[in-house]
């Protein structure tokens, strides 16, 4: 489980797939990644490689997120938002 100090942290939901929220946090850490949240699950997925590096999702939900995120235009959108929210991590 990833824990964050949420004081003064912007956490916009960029997209929702069924009931899976795709978030990018401000004041986050490298590498550029998304947070996919579903029920009690949270997973962190690198934007460029789509590799999971923390957390988990049920396999059906993970497949849906990865299928959506593999589109290059979606990756550009996610990366642009990560950089916008985390300008010190360029």
C-alpha positions in Angstrom: 0.0 0.0 0.0 1.3 3.4 -1.0 0.8 6.2 1.6 1.0 9.9 0.8 0.9 13.0 2.9 -2.2 14.5 1.2 -1.8 18.0 2.7 -1.7 20.5 -0.2 -1.7 17.7 -2.8 -3.9 18.0 -5.9 -5.3 14.6 -6.9 -7.3 15.1 -10.1 -9.1 12.1 -11.6 -8.2 12.2 -15.3 -10.4 9.4 -16.4 -12.8 6.8 -15.2 -13.1 3.3 -16.7 -16.3 1.7 -15.3 -15.6 2.4 -11.6 -11.8 2.5 -11.9 -10.4 6.0 -11.2 -7.2 7.1 -13.0 -5.5 9.8 -10.9 -2.2 11.7 -11.2 -1.0 13.4 -8.0 0.8 16.7 -7.6 3.9 16.7 -5.4 4.5 13.0 -6.4 7.7 11.1 -7.1 9.4 9.8 -10.3 9.0 7.9 -12.5 6.0 9.5 -14.2 3.0 7.2 -13.3 -0.7 7.0 -12.8 -2.7 5.7 -9.8 -5.5 3.4 -10.7 -8.0 3.0 -7.9 -10.8 0.5 -7.7 -12.7 -0.4 -4.4 -9.9 -1.1 -1.8 -7.2 -1.6 -4.5 -4.6 0.9 -5.8 -1.9 0.3 -8.3 0.9 2.5 -9.6 1.7 2.1 -13.3 4.6 3.8 -15.1 3.2 5.9 -18.0 5.9 5.2 -20.6 6.3 1.4 -20.0 2.9 0.5 -18.4 4.8 -1.6 -15.9 3.4 -2.0 -12.5 5.7 -1.0 -9.7 3.5 -0.9 -6.6 0.1 -2.1 -5.5 -2.4 -4.3 -7.3 -5.8 -4.5 -9.0 -8.0 -7.5 -9.8 -6.9 -8.9 -13.2 -10.0 -7.9 -15.1 -9.7 -4.2 -13.9 -5.9 -4.2 -14.6 -6.5 -5.5 -18.1 -9.0 -2.7 -18.7 -6.6 0.0 -17.5 -3.7 -1.3 -19.5 -5.8 -1.6 -22.7 -6.9 2.0 -22.3 -3.5 3.3 -21.4 -1.5 1.7 -24.3 -2.8 4.2 -26.8 0.1 6.7 -27.5 -2.2 9.7 -27.4 -3.5 8.6 -24.0 0.2 8.2 -22.8 1.0 11.7 -24.1 -2.1 13.1 -22.2 -1.1 11.3 -19.0 2.5 12.4 -19.2 1.6 16.0 -19.9 -0.7 16.0 -16.8 2.0 14.4 -14.7 4.5 17.0 -15.7 1.9 19.8 -15.3 1.3 18.7 -11.7 4.9 17.9 -11.0 7.0 20.5 -12.8 10.1 19.9 -10.7 10.3 16.3 -12.1 10.9 17.2 -15.7 
